[in-house]
Amino acid sequence: MPHKGLTGRIQKWISTRPVNCIFCDEWSPSEVCIVCEGDLARIGPVNLRAHISRLAKRPSALRAVLAPFWYTQPMPRFMSYFKFRGYRHYVRVLAPAMSAQIVHFYGKEQLLLPEVLVPVPMLTRKEVKRGYNQAAVLSESLGNILGIPVENWVRRIAQRNESHKSTFATRELINHEFEFFNYFASSSAKRIAIIDDVVTTGATLLAVRNAVPEQHIIVDGWAAAFTPPPSFRLED
């Protein structure tokens, strides 16, 4: 069960931040002003696992998949700045939103929180060029808010055919290959959460989950945003 003090910890973390809207830079009592807040398509504290199973055409091995925002405008522009333009401070919006949803969902479902957060890795050359891994930035902030340690247990060992982006079905059909290392020596954790920035089809989360060395370990997937399939209506 989530710790009772988590909600207060989230509120305290938010209250220490500057009071200007991160989207429009107007004064606001929170990170996102009420006008910009209305432009964000929120997702309730629901398990998105079924959407990944439907796209993969097989049951998902993940216990739960959570994301607080649908990946619809203005979120793609926001995430582009967060990922590619060095706007790491945008985590001040993403991490509290993710944490609040996580606390609500796990409390509602009476589930134990993961014991370790594991960010999805980037290729080393890409991370060196960018200067940071956005999934790691999210993980560190989530870990601070929720009181969960972060471990870089996964590395990407291959990635091919990255250019296929023409249709929804092929957007994430990249040959993701990951491996866990130093896992058994460093922890006895039986519940972990894989952290990514955006879920498109869930292929990345599933690839990391399939690389977990012990299949009985409970694995959840957390992201900042989730891409709705073309046939999915947001009002659903």
C-alpha positions as CSV (number, residue, x, y, z in Angstrom):
1,M,0.0,0.0,0.0
2,P,1.3,3.5,-0.7
3,H,2.7,5.3,2.3
4,K,0.2,7.8,3.9
5,G,2.8,10.5,3.8
6,L,3.2,10.4,0.0
7,T,0.5,12.9,-0.8
8,G,2.0,15.4,1.5
9,R,5.4,14.8,0.1
10,I,4.1,15.5,-3.5
11,Q,2.4,18.8,-2.3
12,K,5.6,19.9,-0.5
13,W,7.7,19.1,-3.6
14,I,5.4,21.2,-5.7
15,S,5.2,24.1,-3.2
16,T,9.0,24.6,-3.3
17,R,8.9,25.4,-7.0
18,P,8.7,28.8,-8.7
19,V,5.2,30.1,-9.3
20,N,5.1,30.8,-13.0
21,C,3.3,28.7,-15.5
22,I,5.8,26.5,-17.3
23,F,3.8,26.7,-20.5
24,C,3.0,30.5,-20.8
25,D,5.2,31.9,-18.1
26,E,2.3,33.9,-16.6
27,W,2.1,34.0,-12.8
28,S,0.3,30.9,-11.4
29,P,-0.1,29.3,-8.0
30,S,1.0,26.1,-9.5
31,E,3.4,24.9,-12.3
32,V,0.6,25.0,-14.9
33,C,-1.9,27.8,-14.9
34,I,-5.6,27.1,-15.1
35,V,-5.8,28.1,-18.7
36,C,-3.0,25.8,-19.9
37,E,-4.2,23.1,-17.5
38,G,-7.4,23.0,-19.5
39,D,-5.5,22.3,-22.7
40,L,-3.9,19.1,-21.3
41,A,-5.7,15.8,-21.9
42,R,-5.5,14.0,-18.6
43,I,-5.8,10.3,-18.0
44,G,-7.5,9.1,-14.8
45,P,-5.8,6.6,-12.4
46,V,-6.6,3.6,-14.7
47,N,-4.5,0.7,-15.9
48,L,-3.6,1.2,-19.6
49,R,-2.3,-2.4,-19.9
50,A,-5.2,-3.5,-22.0
51,H,-4.3,-1.0,-24.7
52,I,-0.8,-2.4,-25.0
53,S,-2.2,-6.0,-25.1
54,R,-4.6,-5.0,-27.9
55,L,-1.7,-3.4,-29.9
56,A,0.6,-6.3,-29.3
57,K,-2.2,-8.8,-30.0
58,R,-1.2,-10.8,-26.9
59,P,-1.6,-10.5,-23.1
60,S,0.8,-8.0,-21.6
61,A,3.4,-9.3,-19.1
62,L,3.2,-6.0,-17.3
63,R,1.1,-5.8,-14.2
64,A,0.1,-2.1,-14.6
65,V,0.8,0.6,-17.1
66,L,0.2,4.2,-16.0
67,A,0.5,7.6,-17.6
68,P,-1.1,10.9,-16.5
69,F,-1.4,12.5,-19.9
70,W,-2.6,11.5,-23.4
71,Y,0.0,12.3,-26.0
72,T,-2.0,14.9,-27.8
73,Q,-1.3,18.6,-28.3
74,P,0.2,20.5,-26.5
75,M,1.9,17.4,-24.9
76,P,4.0,16.5,-28.0
77,R,5.5,20.0,-28.2
78,F,6.1,20.0,-24.4
79,M,7.8,16.6,-24.5
80,S,9.9,17.6,-27.5
81,Y,11.4,20.5,-25.5
82,F,11.9,18.2,-22.5
83,K,13.7,15.5,-24.5
84,F,15.6,17.4,-27.2
85,R,16.1,21.0,-26.2
86,G,17.5,20.7,-22.7
87,Y,14.3,21.7,-20.9
88,R,14.9,19.2,-18.1
89,H,13.1,21.5,-15.6
90,Y,9.8,20.5,-17.3
91,V,10.1,17.5,-15.0
92,R,8.6,19.8,-12.4
93,V,5.2,19.3,-14.2
94,L,5.6,15.7,-15.2
95,A,6.9,14.1,-12.0
96,P,4.2,15.5,-9.6
97,A,1.5,14.5,-12.1
98,M,2.9,11.0,-12.4
99,S,3.3,10.7,-8.7
100,A,-0.2,11.8,-7.8
101,Q,-1.7,9.3,-10.3
102,I,0.6,6.5,-9.0
103,V,-0.4,7.1,-5.4
104,H,-4.1,7.2,-6.3
105,F,-4.0,4.1,-8.5
106,Y,-2.0,1.9,-6.1
107,G,-4.1,3.0,-3.2
108,K,-7.3,2.3,-5.0
109,E,-6.2,-1.1,-6.2
110,Q,-4.5,-2.0,-2.9
111,L,-1.2,-2.8,-4.6
112,L,2.2,-2.6,-3.2
113,L,4.4,0.1,-4.8
114,P,7.5,-1.1,-6.8
115,E,10.7,-1.4,-4.7
116,V,12.9,0.0,-7.5
117,L,12.6,2.4,-10.4
118,V,14.4,1.4,-13.6
119,P,14.7,4.0,-16.4
120,V,14.6,2.9,-20.0
121,P,18.2,3.5,-21.3
122,M,19.3,5.3,-24.4
123,L,22.0,4.3,-26.8
124,T,25.2,5.6,-25.2
125,R,26.1,7.7,-28.2
126,K,22.7,9.4,-28.2
127,E,22.9,10.1,-24.4
128,V,26.3,11.6,-24.8
129,K,25.2,13.8,-27.6
130,R,22.0,15.0,-25.8
131,G,23.7,15.2,-22.4
132,Y,21.0,13.4,-20.4
133,N,18.5,10.6,-20.6
134,Q,14.9,11.9,-20.1
135,A,13.7,8.7,-18.6
136,A,16.5,8.9,-16.0
137,V,15.5,12.5,-15.2
138,L,11.9,11.4,-14.6
139,S,13.1,8.5,-12.5
140,E,15.2,10.6,-10.2
141,S,12.4,13.0,-9.6
142,L,9.8,10.2,-9.0
143,G,12.3,8.5,-6.7
144,N,12.7,11.7,-4.7
145,I,8.9,12.2,-4.4
146,L,7.9,8.6,-3.7
147,G,10.9,7.6,-1.7
148,I,11.8,4.7,-4.1
149,P,15.5,4.1,-5.1
150,V,16.5,4.3,-8.8
151,E,18.8,1.7,-10.4
152,N,20.3,1.8,-13.9
153,W,20.0,-1.9,-14.3
154,V,19.3,-2.0,-18.0
155,R,21.4,-1.3,-21.0
156,R,20.4,-1.2,-24.7
157,I,22.5,-3.6,-26.7
158,A,21.1,-3.2,-30.2
159,Q,18.8,-1.1,-32.2
160,R,18.0,-1.5,-35.9
161,N,15.6,-0.3,-38.6
162,E,14.9,2.9,-36.7
163,S,13.5,4.7,-39.8
164,H,10.1,2.9,-40.0
165,K,7.7,5.6,-38.8
166,S,5.1,5.7,-41.6
167,T,2.1,4.2,-39.8
168,F,0.9,3.8,-36.3
169,A,1.5,0.1,-36.4
170,T,5.2,0.6,-37.4
171,R,6.0,3.6,-35.3
172,E,7.6,1.6,-32.5
173,L,8.5,-1.6,-34.5
174,I,12.2,-1.1,-33.7
175,N,14.3,-4.1,-32.8
176,H,14.6,-3.2,-29.1
177,E,17.2,-5.4,-27.4
178,F,17.9,-4.8,-23.8
179,E,19.8,-6.7,-21.0
180,F,19.9,-6.4,-17.3
181,F,23.3,-6.3,-15.6
182,N,24.5,-6.3,-12.0
183,Y,20.9,-7.2,-11.1
184,F,21.2,-10.2,-8.8
185,A,24.3,-8.7,-7.0
186,S,22.7,-5.4,-6.1
187,S,19.1,-6.1,-5.0
188,S,16.5,-8.6,-3.9
189,A,13.6,-6.5,-5.2
190,K,10.6,-8.4,-6.4
191,R,8.7,-5.5,-7.7
192,I,10.1,-2.9,-10.2
193,A,8.7,-0.1,-12.4
194,I,10.2,0.6,-15.8
195,I,10.2,4.4,-16.5
196,D,9.8,5.9,-19.9
197,D,8.8,9.3,-21.2
198,V,6.1,8.4,-23.8
199,V,4.4,5.1,-24.6
200,T,3.4,4.7,-28.3
201,T,2.7,1.0,-28.7
202,G,4.3,-0.3,-25.6
203,A,7.0,-2.2,-27.5
204,T,9.8,-0.6,-25.5
205,L,8.2,-1.4,-22.1
206,L,7.5,-5.0,-23.2
207,A,11.1,-5.4,-24.5
208,V,12.6,-4.3,-21.2
209,R,10.1,-6.4,-19.3
210,N,11.1,-9.5,-21.4
211,A,14.7,-8.9,-20.5
212,V,14.0,-9.2,-16.7
213,P,16.2,-12.2,-15.7
214,E,13.5,-13.6,-13.3
215,Q,10.1,-13.8,-14.9
216,H,8.3,-14.1,-11.5
217,I,9.3,-10.5,-10.7
218,I,6.4,-8.1,-10.8
219,V,7.0,-5.4,-13.4
220,D,5.0,-2.2,-14.0
221,G,5.4,0.5,-16.6
222,W,5.2,4.2,-15.8
223,A,5.4,7.0,-18.4
224,A,4.5,10.7,-18.6
225,A,2.3,10.3,-21.7
226,F,0.5,7.6,-23.6
227,T,-0.3,7.8,-27.3
228,P,-4.0,6.9,-28.0
229,P,-4.5,4.5,-30.8
230,P,-6.3,5.9,-33.9
231,S,-9.5,4.0,-33.1
232,F,-9.5,5.2,-29.5
233,R,-11.7,8.1,-28.6
234,L,-10.4,10.3,-25.8
235,E,-13.8,10.7,-24.2
236,D,-13.8,6.9,-23.6
